[in-house]
Amino acid sequence: MASALDEDTQQSLADGRESAKAFLRSVQKDLQKVFIVFLVGFLATFWALRVFIWEFLYNVTKANMSAAVAADTDVIATTPFEVILLQAKIGLVVGAIFAIPPFIYVTRDELRARGAWPQSPIARWKLAAVGLLGFGLFAGGVAYGIYAFFPIMFSFLAGFGLEAGIQPTYGIVMWTEFIVFLSLSFGLAGQMPLLITGLSYSGIVQYETFRDKWRYAVVAIFVFGAVFSPPDPFTQLMWAFPLIILYGFSLYLAKLVVTAQRSSDRIHVLGAAKNHWNVVGGSAVLGAGLVYAFYEYGGRAAINGVLRNDLIDSDWRFLEPGAGLGVDPATGAAIYAAAWALAFVIIATLWAVYADLDTTSAGYQYGDPAAIDVGELDAAGVRAAPDDAFAEMDEGESLALAQAAIDDNDAEKAQAILDRFDAVNEADGDEDGDGDSTGTGEGATGGSGGAGGSGGAGDAGLMGTVQDRTSRASSTFLSELTDGDEDEAEDDIGGYYKDLKFIFDSLRSRSFRLVAVFAGVMGAAFTWLYLGGLATVRNDLESRVPAEIGGGINIITLHPVEALIFMVKFSILLGIVAVFPFLLYYAWPALRDRGFVAGRIYQVYLWAGALFAGLIGGFALGYGYIAPTIIGWLITDAELANMIITYQVSDFLWLVVYTTIGIGFLADIPIAMLLLNNAGVPYQVFRARWREVTVGIMLFAAVFTPADVITMLLATVPLMAAYGLGVGVLFLVTFGGRRNLSPPSELVGR
């Protein structure tokens, strides 16, 4: 059988394999040393976990808990070998991390021969400084997580669980992985200043990009925190605020490094402090004054009162000034005031340096025209800027700056940027001797009338210019997909792409309302569960336990954020259900225009009313009878077998969801089939497509049920039974398909 790869690709892969073999053979004699380092890291980690790390993490977990909450919090092993396997897993990871630096060191000659290592030697003090800075930032991030974030977070999570009737009994694997991975994420986040500064210095990512996209960075920090930290607002803020401050500090360092790299003069720290002596001096007075006010006007007593409340119950307190230093209060207060004054002076000096850099970024002091930040100039400044500032750009950067100006409603500045970029590149093209121009000709000069024009072209013309340029790379995608014939594009991809695009475009103007409904319902559901709804549901279901079961239901959480994650998922589910009728209402005209449905828009009310009636009726049936019956049967069966009844919170709560809302969903399947038949999907389609429906239901069950065959079948069988019931109802209503509720729609005939 012929290979799917062309000859060049096969040759490249063969060359890569040979290079890898030669590389490993050349360092084979040193691999034993690397393995010894790996083995030492593995054994040391394994030993440390057994001797003191488990106890240390356990103490961190209970550090800020009240005595009552700490007594009910425990860490358990759920399988015989998971502790020793977890130790081995962590030891392997740590050993591999320890082995990476020596492996890179012993392979430096081979890396240098292949161009992957600098040819000229790098000063060891620079390498040491970068390494120490990286290690210090990593250690600082991990320390923040262990000593500030985790104690408060675990105290909150355990207290919240107990209030909801859920015992915080963490599985050792989930508990350890949660702490380790979240600590690593803090440590890696601490590398942000090093990463941003390095990317800016090397030119891989421009400093201006990090500066101008700070809003996106803030959103990314919150999204990243939503994935790695508990989804409650308090811990989200504890996660996000330090990282946002760190991002700002990273921008500061990148500004210093990039300016020093681009300019010929040196940055004068003392000169900047002298230029802003009033701010620096005032900061010193402010720092010392805050310390004095904190101790003299009740600040220490107020903070200690907060730390002593029942929610936090922390052993940490603010002592009298000098108590930790062994000196009298007056001397201690003076030392503290001097230390804080020095800290404020350092911050003010850093600001002064940055302020001077902002004044010089347009080239006034440092004299490098290429260092001008075009994005900070107005339209007149863009026209007056030297050509070197635009010669360093590529077309993508100029377009990005122009688009940013358009977003700021400054069309004149956007046109000036495009004109200057075109003029500089036209001049460069003519100097090359080819007589050609890389500018846009009419689009570049007609808009503003040259450098001194006022942007005579309208916004539409300017937007057209930008959109025309940015679409060059993507305009041929559809024609390439359809072998150059765009008229056949719809037929080649079945017509569904244009249908879906048409429907989504019709919803674009209503997207804010849809998002508002979704967010409102989701937020209300989460708030209700968060403020006691979870405990209400749990207590109500427990009250239905058979009388002979005296101990009730013991519900535990094996993962620290398991209950919160369930609350978020359930709230999202309710938000999707609530937004569905609005989505259907706004999309109905487009659906009817493309042939997906038939009938006037009032049909939406029929759809929404019928589906919600089925959902609510099924939910009432499930909550009133089915869920208590199933839970009572399971508990009785476990009690008769002399088992301790302890359910994991996520499994128990999802069982409740499946036996309540799930019943309503089952009731909606026959109703939806009747509605679809009324919209133009004939009875014959439902009867003939049962195999595809079965496969789809099995995929749905595989995703939304626990990962075992039994539970997948338990979910699949009721869904298929509901589908079969719907086919039977349609058979009766349509007289075996001879009289459908509506004629077949255009979609069915495709």
C-alpha positions in Angstrom: 0.0 0.0 0.0 1.4 3.4 -1.0 2.3 5.7 1.8 0.1 8.6 2.6 3.2 10.8 3.1 5.2 12.3 0.2 8.8 11.6 -0.4 10.1 14.8 1.2 8.1 14.2 4.4 9.4 10.6 4.6 12.9 11.8 4.1 12.5 14.5 6.7 11.2 11.9 9.2 14.1 9.5 8.3 16.7 12.3 8.8 15.0 13.2 12.1 15.3 9.6 13.4 18.9 9.3 12.4 19.7 12.6 14.1 18.0 11.5 17.3 19.9 8.2 17.2 23.2 10.0 16.7 22.3 12.5 19.4 21.6 9.8 22.0 24.7 7.8 21.0 26.9 10.9 21.5 25.6 11.5 25.0 25.2 7.8 26.0 28.2 7.8 28.3 26.6 10.7 30.3 23.1 9.3 30.6 24.1 7.3 33.6 24.9 10.5 35.5 21.5 11.9 34.4 19.8 8.7 35.6 21.5 8.9 39.0 20.1 12.5 39.4 16.7 11.2 38.4 16.9 8.3 40.9 18.0 10.6 43.7 15.1 12.9 43.0 12.7 10.0 42.9 13.9 8.4 46.1 14.1 11.7 48.0 10.6 12.6 47.0 9.3 9.1 47.9 10.9 9.3 51.4 9.9 12.9 52.0 6.2 12.2 51.2 6.2 9.3 53.8 8.1 11.2 56.5 6.7 14.8 56.7 5.0 16.1 53.5 1.7 14.3 54.1 1.5 15.8 57.6 2.6 19.2 56.4 -0.2 19.3 53.7 -2.7 18.0 56.3 -1.7 20.9 58.6 -2.0 23.4 55.8 -5.5 22.1 55.0 -6.7 22.6 58.6 -4.7 25.7 59.3 -7.6 28.2 59.3 -10.5 25.9 60.2 -12.4 26.2 63.4 -12.1 23.3 65.9 -15.6 22.0 65.0 -14.9 22.0 61.2 -11.4 20.5 61.6 -12.8 17.7 63.7 -15.1 16.7 60.8 -12.5 17.0 58.1 -10.5 14.0 57.1 -8.4 12.5 54.3 -9.0 8.9 53.4 -7.6 6.2 51.0 -10.3 4.5 48.9 -8.1 1.7 47.5 -5.3 -0.4 49.1 -2.5 0.7 46.8 -3.3 4.3 45.9 -1.1 5.9 48.6 2.1 4.1 47.5 1.2 4.5 43.8 0.6 8.2 44.3 4.0 8.5 46.0 5.6 6.7 43.1 3.8 8.9 40.6 4.9 12.1 42.3 8.4 10.8 42.7 8.7 10.0 39.0 7.5 13.5 38.1 9.9 15.2 40.5 12.8 12.9 39.4 12.2 13.8 35.8 12.2 17.5 36.6 15.4 17.2 38.5 17.0 15.3 35.6 16.2 17.9 32.9 18.9 20.5 33.8 21.8 17.9 33.9 20.5 16.3 30.7 20.6 19.7 28.9 24.0 20.4 30.4 25.6 17.1 29.1 24.1 17.6 25.7 25.3 21.2 25.2 28.0 20.3 22.7 25.5 18.4 20.5 23.0 21.1 20.8 25.6 23.7 19.8 26.6 21.6 16.8 22.9 21.5 15.7 22.4 25.3 16.2 20.2 24.8 19.3 22.7 26.3 21.7 24.3 29.8 21.5 27.7 29.6 19.8 29.2 32.4 21.8 29.5 31.7 25.6 27.0 33.3 27.9 28.3 34.8 31.1 27.7 32.4 34.0 26.5 35.2 36.2 23.7 36.0 33.7 22.7 32.3 33.6 22.8 32.2 37.4 20.8 35.4 37.7 18.1 34.2 35.4 18.0 30.8 37.1 17.8 32.4 40.6 15.1 34.8 39.4 13.1 32.0 37.9 13.4 29.8 41.0 12.6 32.8 43.3 9.4 33.6 41.3 8.4 29.9 41.3 9.0 29.6 45.0 7.1 32.8 45.7 4.1 31.6 43.7 4.0 28.2 45.5 4.5 29.9 48.9 1.5 32.2 48.2 -0.6 29.2 47.4 0.5 27.1 50.5 0.6 29.8 53.1 -2.2 32.3 52.0 -4.5 30.7 49.4 -5.0 27.1 50.6 -5.6 27.7 54.4 -8.4 30.2 53.7 -9.8 28.2 50.8 -10.0 24.9 52.6 -11.5 26.5 55.6 -14.3 28.0 53.5 -14.9 24.8 51.5 -15.1 22.6 54.6 -17.4 25.0 56.4 -19.6 25.3 53.3 -19.8 21.5 52.9 -20.8 21.0 56.5 -23.5 23.6 56.3 -25.0 21.7 53.3 -24.8 18.4 55.2 -21.8 17.2 53.2 -18.9 15.8 55.2 -15.5 17.0 53.9 -13.8 13.6 53.6 -11.2 14.0 50.9 -9.7 11.2 48.9 -5.9 11.3 49.3 -5.3 11.2 45.5 -7.8 13.9 44.6 -6.7 16.0 47.6 -3.0 15.8 46.9 -3.4 16.3 43.1 -5.5 19.3 43.8 -2.9 20.9 46.1 0.0 19.9 43.9 -1.4 21.1 40.6 -2.8 24.3 42.0 0.6 25.0 43.7 2.3 24.3 40.3 -0.1 26.7 38.6 0.8 29.4 41.1 4.5 28.7 40.6 4.2 28.8 36.8 2.1 31.9 37.0 4.9 33.4 39.1 7.2 33.0 36.0 5.1 35.7 34.2 7.6 38.5 34.6 10.4 36.3 33.3 8.3 35.1 30.4 7.0 38.5 29.3 10.3 40.1 29.7 12.1 37.4 27.7 9.6 37.4 24.9 9.7 41.2 24.7 13.5 41.3 24.8 13.9 38.7 22.1 11.2 40.3 19.9 9.1 37.1 19.6 6.2 39.1 21.0 6.4 42.9 21.0 6.1 44.7 24.4 3.4 46.9 22.9 1.3 43.7 22.3 1.4 42.8 26.0 0.6 46.4 26.9 -2.2 47.0 24.5 -3.9 43.6 25.2 -4.0 43.9 28.9 -7.8 43.6 29.0 -7.5 40.2 27.3 -4.8 39.2 29.8 -7.2 40.0 32.7 -10.0 38.0 31.1 -7.5 35.1 30.5 -6.4 35.2 34.2 -10.0 34.9 35.4 -10.7 32.1 32.9 -7.5 30.3 33.9 -8.5 30.7 37.6 -12.0 29.3 36.9 -10.4 26.1 35.6 -7.8 25.6 38.3 -9.4 27.1 41.4 -12.8 26.7 43.1 -15.6 28.6 41.3 -16.7 30.7 44.1 -16.2 34.5 43.9 -13.9 34.8 47.0 -11.2 32.3 45.8 -11.5 33.6 42.3 -10.5 37.1 43.6 -7.7 35.6 45.7 -6.4 33.9 42.5 -6.9 36.8 40.1 -5.7 39.9 42.0 -2.1 38.7 42.6 -1.8 37.6 39.0 -3.1 40.9 37.7 -0.6 42.8 39.9 2.1 40.4 38.7 1.1 41.2 35.1 1.4 44.9 35.7 4.9 44.3 37.2 5.8 42.2 34.2 4.9 45.0 31.9 7.1 47.3 33.9 10.1 45.0 33.7 9.5 44.5 29.9 9.3 48.2 29.4 12.7 48.7 31.1 14.4 45.9 29.2 13.0 46.8 25.8 13.8 50.5 26.2 17.4 49.6 27.3 17.7 47.3 24.3 16.3 49.8 21.8 18.1 52.9 23.0 21.7 54.0 22.9 21.6 55.8 26.3 21.4 54.2 29.7 18.4 54.3 32.0 19.3 56.6 35.0 17.4 55.5 38.1 18.8 58.3 40.3 18.1 60.9 37.6 14.5 59.7 37.5 14.2 59.9 41.3 15.6 63.5 41.2 13.1 64.5 38.5 10.3 63.2 40.6 11.7 64.0 44.1 8.4 65.3 45.4 6.6 62.0 44.6 9.4 59.9 46.1 9.6 62.0 49.2 5.8 62.0 49.6 5.8 58.2 49.3 8.2 57.9 52.1 6.0 60.1 54.4 2.9 58.1 53.3 4.5 54.7 54.1 5.6 55.8 57.5 2.3 57.6 58.2 0.3 54.4 57.3 2.2 52.4 59.9 1.7 55.1 62.5 -2.0 55.2 61.8 -2.4 51.5 61.8 -1.0 51.1 65.3 -2.3 54.3 66.9 -5.8 54.5 65.5 -7.2 51.0 66.0 -6.1 49.3 62.8 -4.3 46.5 64.6 -7.3 45.8 66.9 -9.8 45.8 64.0 -7.8 43.3 61.9 -7.3 41.1 64.9 -11.0 41.2 65.5 -11.7 40.0 62.0 -9.2 37.2 62.4 -10.8 36.0 65.6 -14.3 35.5 64.2 -15.9 32.1 63.8 -15.5 32.1 60.1 -11.7 32.3 59.9 -10.6 31.5 63.5 -7.0 32.0 62.6 -4.1 31.7 65.1 -2.3 34.5 63.3 -2.4 37.9 64.9 -0.8 41.4 64.6 1.4 41.8 67.6 2.4 45.0 69.3 5.1 46.9 67.4 8.5 45.5 68.4 7.1 42.3 70.1 8.6 40.1 67.4 12.0 42.0 67.5 12.6 42.0 71.2 12.5 45.9 71.4 10.2 48.3 73.1 7.0 49.4 71.2 8.3 52.9 70.3 11.5 51.5 68.8 9.6 48.7 67.0 7.1 51.2 65.5 10.0 53.3 64.3 11.6 50.3 62.6 8.4 49.3 61.0 7.8 52.9 59.8 11.3 53.0 58.3 10.8 49.7 56.5 7.5 50.7 55.0 8.8 54.1 54.1 11.7 52.4 52.2 9.3 50.1 50.5 7.2 53.0 49.3 10.3 54.8 48.2 11.3 51.8 46.0 7.8 51.7 44.5 7.8 55.4 43.8 11.3 55.2 42.2 10.1 52.4 39.9 7.2 54.6 38.9 9.5 57.6 38.3 11.7 55.5 36.0 8.6 54.3 34.1 7.2 57.8 33.9 10.4 59.0 32.3 10.3 56.1 29.9 6.8 57.1 28.8 8.0 60.7 28.1 11.0 59.4 26.1 9.2 56.5 24.3 8.5 58.9 21.3 12.3 59.4 20.8 12.9 62.6 22.7 15.7 61.4 25.0 16.8 58.1 23.8 16.8 59.0 20.1 15.9 55.7 18.5 13.1 56.4 15.9 12.2 52.7 15.8 11.4 52.8 19.5 8.4 55.1 18.9 5.1 53.7 20.0 2.8 54.6 17.1 -0.2 53.3 19.0 0.2 56.1 21.6 0.3 58.9 19.0 -2.6 60.9 17.6 -3.2 61.4 13.9 -0.9 64.4 13.7 1.8 62.6 15.6 1.5 59.6 13.2 2.0 61.9 10.2 5.0 63.6 11.9 6.7 60.4 13.1 10.0 59.4 11.4 10.0 56.8 8.6 12.0 54.4 10.7 9.1 53.7 13.0 7.1 52.3 10.0 10.0 50.6 8.3 10.2 48.2 11.3 6.6 47.2 10.9 5.1 44.4 8.8 1.6 44.7 7.2 0.0 42.7 10.1 1.3 45.2 12.7 0.1 48.2 10.7 -3.3 46.6 10.3 -3.5 45.8 14.0 -2.7 49.5 14.9 -5.3 50.7 12.3 -7.9 48.4 13.6 -7.2 49.5 17.2 -7.7 53.2 16.1 -11.0 52.3 14.4 -12.1 50.6 17.6 -11.3 53.8 19.4 -13.4 55.8 16.9 -10.4 57.5 15.5 -10.7 56.9 11.7 -8.3 59.7 10.9 -5.5 58.1 12.9 -6.2 54.7 11.3 -6.0 56.2 7.8 -2.8 58.0 8.7 -1.1 54.8 9.9 -2.0 53.0 6.7 -0.8 56.0 4.6 2.5 56.2 6.4 3.1 52.5 6.2 2.3 52.4 2.5 4.5 55.5 1.8 7.5 54.0 3.6 7.2 50.6 1.9 6.7 52.2 -1.5 9.9 54.1 -1.0 11.7 50.9 0.0 10.3 49.1 -3.0 11.5 51.8 -5.4 15.0 51.7 -3.8 15.2 48.0 -4.6 15.2 49.0 -8.2 12.2 47.0 -9.3 10.0 50.0 -9.9 7.1 48.3 -8.2 5.2 49.5 -5.2 4.0 47.4 -2.3 1.4 50.0 -1.3 -2.2 50.0 -2.0 -2.2 53.0 -4.3 -5.6 54.5 -4.5 -6.6 53.0 -1.2 -3.6 54.5 0.6 -3.6 58.1 -0.8 -7.2 58.7 -1.7 -8.4 58.5 1.9 -6.5 61.4 3.5 -5.0 63.4 0.8 -1.5 62.8 1.7 0.3 63.4 4.9 -1.4 66.7 5.5 -4.9 65.6 4.7 -7.7 65.3 7.2 -9.0 61.9 6.4 -11.5 62.8 3.7 -12.5 59.2 3.2 -15.4 58.1 5.3 -15.3 55.4 7.9 -16.9 52.9 5.4 -14.1 53.5 3.0 -11.4 53.1 5.6 -13.1 49.9 7.0 -13.2 48.6 3.5 -9.5 49.2 3.1 -8.7 47.4 6.3 -11.1 44.5 5.6 -9.8 44.2 2.1 -6.2 43.9 3.3 -6.9 41.5 6.1 -9.0 39.2 3.9 -6.2 38.5 1.4 -5.0 35.3 3.1 -8.5 34.0 3.8 -10.5 35.0 0.7 -9.4 31.9 -1.3 -10.3 29.3 1.4 -13.8 28.5 0.1 -12.6 28.5 -3.6 -9.8 26.1 -2.6 -12.2 23.9 -0.8 -14.5 23.7 -3.8 -11.7 23.5 -6.5 -12.0 27.1 -7.4 -15.8 27.2 -8.1 -17.4 29.2 -5.4 -20.9 28.8 -7.1 -20.7 25.1 -6.2 -19.6 25.7 -2.6 -23.1 25.3 -1.2 -23.6 22.0 -3.0 -20.1 20.7 -2.1 -20.7 21.1 1.6 -24.3 20.1 1.6 -25.7 23.6 2.0 -25.6 23.4 5.8 -22.7 25.8 6.2 -24.6 28.7 4.6 -27.8 27.7 6.4 -26.1 27.7 9.8 -24.2 31.0 9.0 -27.5 32.6 8.1 -29.2 31.4 11.3 -26.3 32.6 13.5 -26.2 35.9 11.7 -29.9 36.4 12.5 -29.1 35.8 16.2 -26.1 38.1 16.4 -28.2 41.2 17.2 -30.0 39.3 19.9 -26.9 37.8 21.5 -26.8 40.2 24.4 -30.3 39.3 25.4 -29.6 35.6 25.1 -26.4 35.9 27.2 -28.2 38.0 29.7 -31.0 35.4 30.2 -28.5 32.6 30.4 -26.2 34.4 32.9 -29.2 35.6 35.0 -30.7 32.1 35.4 -27.3 30.5 35.9 -26.4 33.1 38.5 -29.7 32.9 40.3 -29.5 29.1 40.5 -25.9 29.1 41.7 -26.7 31.7 44.3 -29.7 29.7 45.6 -27.7 26.5 45.9 -24.8 28.4 47.4 -26.9 30.1 50.1 -28.6 27.0 51.3 -30.5 25.4 48.5 -28.2 22.4 48.3 -28.8 21.7 52.0 -32.5 22.1 51.5 -32.7 19.5 48.8 -30.4 17.2 50.7 -32.5 17.4 53.9 -35.8 17.0 52.0 -34.6 13.9 50.3 -33.2 12.5 53.5 -36.5 13.0 55.2 -38.0 10.5 52.7 -35.6 7.8 53.8 -37.4 4.7 55.2 -38.0 4.9 58.9 -36.1 1.7 59.6 -32.9 3.4 58.4 -31.9 5.4 61.5 -28.6 6.7 60.5 -29.8 8.5 57.4 -27.6 9.3 54.4 -23.9 10.1 54.9 -22.8 12.2 52.0 -19.1 13.0 51.6 -17.0 15.0 49.2 -13.8 13.2 48.0 -12.5 16.3 46.0 -12.3 19.7 47.8 -14.4 21.5 45.2 -16.7 18.6 44.2 -19.8 20.2 45.6 -19.1 23.6 44.0 -18.4 22.0 40.6 -21.7 20.2 40.7 -23.4 23.5 41.5 -21.8 25.2 38.5 -22.7 22.4 36.2 -26.3 22.2 37.4 -26.6 26.0 37.1 -25.3 25.9 33.5 -27.8 23.2 32.7 -30.7 25.3 34.0 -29.3 28.3 32.1 -29.4 26.3 28.9 -32.9 25.2 29.5 -34.1 28.7 30.3 -32.5 30.3 27.2 -33.9 27.7 24.8 -37.3 29.3 24.2 -35.7 32.7 23.6 -33.2 31.2 21.2 -36.0 29.4 19.4 -38.1 32.6 19.2 -35.3 34.7 17.7 -34.1 32.0 15.3 -37.6 30.9 14.1 -37.8 33.3 11.1 -34.3 32.2 9.9 -35.2 28.6 10.5 -38.4 28.9 8.5 -36.6 30.9 5.7 -34.0 28.1 5.3 -36.6 25.3 5.3 -35.9 23.8 8.7 -39.3 24.5 10.2 -42.8 25.4 8.9 -45.5 27.7 10.4 -45.7 31.2 11.8 -43.8 32.4 14.7 -46.6 31.7 17.1 -45.5 28.1 16.8 -42.7 29.0 19.2 -45.2 29.4 22.0 -46.6 26.0 21.3 -43.1 24.5 21.3 -41.9 26.3 24.5 -45.2 25.6 26.3 -45.4 21.9 25.4 -41.7 21.2 26.2 -41.8 23.1 29.5 -45.0 21.4 30.5 -43.4 18.0 29.8 -40.3 19.0 31.6 -42.1 20.3 34.7 -44.6 17.4 34.8 -41.8 14.9 34.5 -39.8 16.7 37.2 -42.8 16.7 39.6 -43.3 13.0 39.0 -39.6 12.2 39.5 -39.2 14.4 42.6 -42.4 13.3 44.2 -42.3 9.6 43.6 -39.5 8.2 41.5 -36.4 9.7 43.2 -37.5 8.9 46.7 -38.5 5.4 45.7 -35.1 4.7 44.0 -33.0 6.3 46.8 -35.1 4.5 49.5 -34.6 1.2 47.7 -30.9 1.7 47.4 -30.5 2.6 51.0 -32.7 -0.2 52.2 -30.7 -2.7 50.1 -27.4 -1.4 51.6 -28.8 -1.5 55.1 -30.0 -5.1 54.8 -26.5 -6.0 53.6 -25.0 -4.4 56.8 -23.2 -1.8 54.8 -22.2 1.7 55.9 -24.2 4.1 53.7 -21.8 6.7 52.5 -22.4 8.3 49.1 -20.1 10.6 47.1 -21.7 14.0 46.8 -21.5 14.2 43.0 -22.8 10.7 42.4 -25.7 11.2 44.8 -26.7 14.6 43.5 -26.5 13.5 39.8 -28.7 10.5 40.7 -31.2 13.1 42.0 -30.9 15.1 38.8 -31.4 12.0 36.6 -34.4 10.8 38.5 -36.1 14.2 38.6 -35.1 16.5 35.7 -34.2 13.4 33.7 -37.8 12.1 33.9 -38.9 15.5 32.5 -36.4 15.1 29.7 -37.8 11.6 28.9 -41.3 13.1 28.8 -40.1 15.7 26.4 -38.8 13.2 23.8 -42.3 12.1 22.5 -43.5 15.7 22.7 -40.5 17.0 20.7 -41.2 14.3 18.1 -44.8 15.5 17.7 -43.6 19.1 17.4 -41.0 18.2 14.8 -43.7 16.3 12.8 -45.8 19.4 13.0 -42.7 21.4 11.7 -42.3 19.1 8.7 -40.3 16.0 9.7 -42.4 13.0 8.5 -43.2 9.9 10.5 -41.2 7.8 8.1 -38.0 9.6 9.0 -38.4 8.8 12.7 -39.1 5.2 12.0 -36.3 4.7 9.5 -33.6 6.6 11.4 -33.8 4.6 14.7 -30.3 3.2 14.2 -28.7 6.6 14.0 -30.8 7.8 17.0 -29.5 4.7 19.0 -25.9 5.6 18.2 -26.5 9.2 19.2 -28.1 8.2 22.5 -25.3 5.9 23.3 -22.7 8.6 22.6 -24.8 11.0 24.8 -24.9 8.4 27.6 -21.2 7.8 27.3 -20.4 11.5 27.9 -23.0 12.3 30.6 -22.9 9.2 32.7 -20.1 7.6 34.8 -17.5 5.7 32.7 -18.9 2.2 32.9 -21.1 0.0 30.6 -23.8 -0.6 33.2 -24.6 3.0 33.8 -24.4 3.8 30.1 -27.0 1.1 29.4 -29.2 2.3 32.3 -29.3 5.7 30.6 -29.6 4.4 27.1 -32.5 2.0 27.7 -35.0 4.7 29.0 -34.0 7.1 26.3 -34.6 4.5 23.6 -37.9 3.5 25.3 -39.0 7.1 25.2 -38.1 7.3 21.5 -40.0 4.1 20.8 -43.0 5.6 22.6 -42.7 8.7 20.5 -42.7 6.6 17.3 -45.8 4.8 18.6 -47.6 8.0 19.3 -46.7 9.4 15.9 -48.0 6.1 14.3 -51.4 6.7 15.9 -51.5 10.4 15.3 -50.4 10.3 11.6 -52.3 7.1 10.8 -49.1 5.2 10.0 -47.6 8.1 8.2 -50.4 8.6 5.8 -51.4 12.0 7.3 -48.5 13.9 8.8 -49.3 17.0 10.8 -47.4 19.1 8.2 -46.0 18.4 4.8 -42.3 17.5 4.6 -40.0 20.5 4.9 -37.4 21.5 2.3 -34.7 20.2 4.7 -35.9 16.6 4.5 -35.8 16.7 0.7 -32.1 17.7 0.5 
